[in-house]
Amino acid sequence: MAKKRKNQNITSQKEQKDEMLTLQDQLNGDVLEKLKLAKKELVAKEQQVQEEKAAQLAFERKQREKNKSFAELLDEYGDRGSKF
């Protein structure tokens, strides 16, 4: 008798799992594609922002180096410069 109840419980649990739909099953394929496209766009925007930030930092570094006075360059590099 106990075995039959156990088997019935197991089968009822399996039926409940089958009845539950996943999020992907619930969403229309069109909506899912729109979400995937939006995610790709956000990732691309974030990457572009990071690249622009890196380029801006490199530009600022070059500008600071370019605008250094002779005394600052001498302090920074000292005698390490070439003699030619």
SETIMAR-626971 format. One record per residue (C-alpha): x, y, z; residue in one letter. Coordinates in Angstrom, 1 decimal. Example, Ala and Ser with C-alpha at 12.3 -4.5 7.8 and 13.67 -1.06 7.14 Angstrom:
// residues 2
@xx 12.3&yy -4.5&zz 7.8&r A
@xx 13.7&yy -1.1&zz 7.1&r S
// end
This chain:
// residues 84
@xx 0.0&yy 0.0&zz 0.0&r M
@xx 2.8&yy 2.4&zz 0.9&r A
@xx 4.5&yy 1.7&zz -2.4&r K
@xx 1.4&yy 2.6&zz -4.4&r K
@xx 1.1&yy 5.9&zz -2.6&r R
@xx 4.8&yy 6.7&zz -3.2&r K
@xx 4.4&yy 5.9&zz -6.9&r N
@xx 1.3&yy 8.1&zz -7.1&r Q
@xx 3.1&yy 11.0&zz -5.4&r N
@xx 6.0&yy 10.7&zz -7.8&r I
@xx 3.8&yy 10.7&zz -10.8&r T
@xx 1.8&yy 13.6&zz -9.6&r S
@xx 5.0&yy 15.6&zz -9.0&r Q
@xx 6.1&yy 14.8&zz -12.6&r K
@xx 2.8&yy 16.0&zz -13.9&r E
@xx 3.1&yy 19.2&zz -12.0&r Q
@xx 6.6&yy 19.8&zz -13.4&r K
@xx 5.3&yy 19.2&zz -16.9&r D
@xx 2.4&yy 21.7&zz -16.3&r E
@xx 4.8&yy 24.4&zz -15.2&r M
@xx 6.1&yy 26.4&zz -18.1&r L
@xx 9.5&yy 27.9&zz -18.3&r T
@xx 9.9&yy 31.6&zz -18.9&r L
@xx 11.0&yy 30.9&zz -22.4&r Q
@xx 7.9&yy 28.8&zz -23.1&r D
@xx 5.7&yy 31.6&zz -21.8&r Q
@xx 7.3&yy 34.4&zz -23.8&r L
@xx 6.4&yy 34.8&zz -27.4&r N
@xx 9.4&yy 34.1&zz -29.7&r G
@xx 9.1&yy 37.6&zz -31.0&r D
@xx 9.4&yy 39.1&zz -27.6&r V
@xx 12.4&yy 36.9&zz -26.8&r L
@xx 14.2&yy 38.1&zz -29.9&r E
@xx 13.6&yy 41.7&zz -29.0&r K
@xx 15.1&yy 41.1&zz -25.5&r L
@xx 18.1&yy 39.4&zz -27.0&r K
@xx 18.6&yy 42.3&zz -29.5&r L
@xx 18.3&yy 44.9&zz -26.7&r A
@xx 20.9&yy 43.0&zz -24.6&r K
@xx 23.3&yy 43.0&zz -27.6&r K
@xx 22.8&yy 46.7&zz -28.0&r E
@xx 23.5&yy 47.4&zz -24.4&r L
@xx 26.6&yy 45.3&zz -24.4&r V
@xx 27.8&yy 47.2&zz -27.6&r A
@xx 27.1&yy 50.6&zz -26.0&r K
@xx 29.0&yy 49.6&zz -22.9&r E
@xx 32.0&yy 48.5&zz -24.9&r Q
@xx 31.9&yy 51.7&zz -26.9&r Q
@xx 31.8&yy 53.8&zz -23.8&r V
@xx 34.8&yy 51.9&zz -22.4&r Q
@xx 36.8&yy 52.4&zz -25.6&r E
@xx 36.0&yy 56.1&zz -25.7&r E
@xx 37.1&yy 56.4&zz -22.1&r K
@xx 40.4&yy 54.6&zz -22.8&r A
@xx 41.0&yy 56.8&zz -25.8&r A
@xx 40.3&yy 60.0&zz -23.8&r Q
@xx 42.7&yy 58.9&zz -21.1&r L
@xx 45.4&yy 58.2&zz -23.7&r A
@xx 44.8&yy 61.6&zz -25.3&r F
@xx 45.0&yy 63.4&zz -21.9&r E
@xx 48.3&yy 61.6&zz -21.1&r R
@xx 49.8&yy 62.7&zz -24.4&r K
@xx 48.7&yy 66.2&zz -23.8&r Q
@xx 50.2&yy 66.3&zz -20.3&r R
@xx 53.5&yy 64.9&zz -21.7&r E
@xx 53.4&yy 67.4&zz -24.6&r K
@xx 52.8&yy 70.4&zz -22.3&r N
@xx 55.6&yy 69.6&zz -19.8&r K
@xx 58.2&yy 72.2&zz -19.3&r S
@xx 61.9&yy 71.5&zz -19.8&r F
@xx 62.5&yy 71.4&zz -16.1&r A
@xx 59.7&yy 68.8&zz -15.6&r E
@xx 61.1&yy 66.7&zz -18.4&r L
@xx 64.6&yy 67.0&zz -16.9&r L
@xx 63.3&yy 66.0&zz -13.4&r D
@xx 61.4&yy 63.0&zz -14.9&r E
@xx 64.1&yy 61.6&zz -17.2&r Y
@xx 67.3&yy 63.1&zz -15.8&r G
@xx 70.4&yy 61.6&zz -17.3&r D
@xx 68.6&yy 58.7&zz -18.9&r R
@xx 68.2&yy 60.5&zz -22.2&r G
@xx 70.4&yy 59.8&zz -25.2&r S
@xx 73.4&yy 62.0&zz -25.6&r K
@xx 72.8&yy 62.5&zz -29.3&r F
// end
